[in-house]
């Protein structure tokens, strides 16, 4: 199932990339340079919330063009994730903020479809509720596993991370954009309690004991509100 999802994302990424490059070569007569605020939402979170009973999330994002190839980006969001495996059942809920810079990689002046790269700094504040967990109980008469059903409440947790990104945005209608973005993330610092791992960090994604690295993916639809036109 995970392979099918990754294949779907990869194919979608290639389709939008091809469309963007093709649009750049056919719309060279577009000489309008637009500087403004582009506001949107992450469709990936909306779709996951509708199709995955263990996830709820929503985010709004925006960028503003300050130079020909430079954009300031910010995102606000909240997520609720249930982690359910053989050894643990947990609920994580919290909010996050990300901000950073996007750099336009395509050179065509005035073309609104573009490929970009950049970086973000993210901060998340969240709570984690451990509903039940299974341990290997050496004091058991049968030397077996023991399931603990006493909830553990871990509140006021937080994390900071850095992410590198690569994405594409294409103007499907006047001032309306569809985009796809891939993110490689690394945890800078995080707060946990009672030496219990933060299983999921809102805005960051799933965590791994053996690595501080993570990955992210987003579909974005946004609308550009022109402030300056040249």
GIPEDA-V98589 format. One line per field, one symbol per residue. ss: DSSP state (a for helix, b for strand, c for the rest). psi: psi as a letter, one per 20 degrees, with the letter a starting at -180 (. if undefined). burial: b if it has 9 or more other C-alpha atoms within 8 Angstrom, else e. A space follows every 50 residues. Layout:
ss=???
psi=???
burial=???
//
This chain:
ss=caaaaaaaaaaaaaaaaaaaaaaaaacccccccbbbbbbbbbaaaaaaaa acccbbbbbbbbbbbbbccbbbbbbbbbbbbbbbcccbbbbbbbbbbbbb bbbbcccccccccbbbbbbbbbbbbbbbbbbbbbbbccccccccbbbbcc cbbbbbbbbbbbbbbbbbbbbbbccbbbbbbbbbbbbbbbbccccccccb bcccbbcbccbcbbbbbbbbbbbbbbbbbc
psi=ghggghggggggghghgghghghhiikiiojppppapoqarohghgghhh ioijppqqqqrqqpohrhkpqpqqpprqqpppooahiqpqppparrqqqa pppphqippipipqqrraqqpqpqprqpoogqqprooiiqhjlaqpppjo qpporlqrqprqpqqprppqohrojpqpqppqppqppgqqprqkkpqohp ophgaqrphiqiqrqrqqppprppopgpp.
burial=eeeeeeeeeeeebeebbebbeebbeeebeeeebbbbbbbbbbbbbbebbe eeeebbbbbbbbbbbeeeebbbbbbbbbbbbbbeeeebbbbbbbbbbbbb bbbbbeeeebbebbbbbbbbbbbbbbbbbbbbbbbebeeeeebbebeeee eeebeebbbbbbbbbbbbbbbeeeebbbbbbbbbbbbeebebeeeeeeeb bbbbbebbeeebbbbbbbbbbbbbbbeeee
//
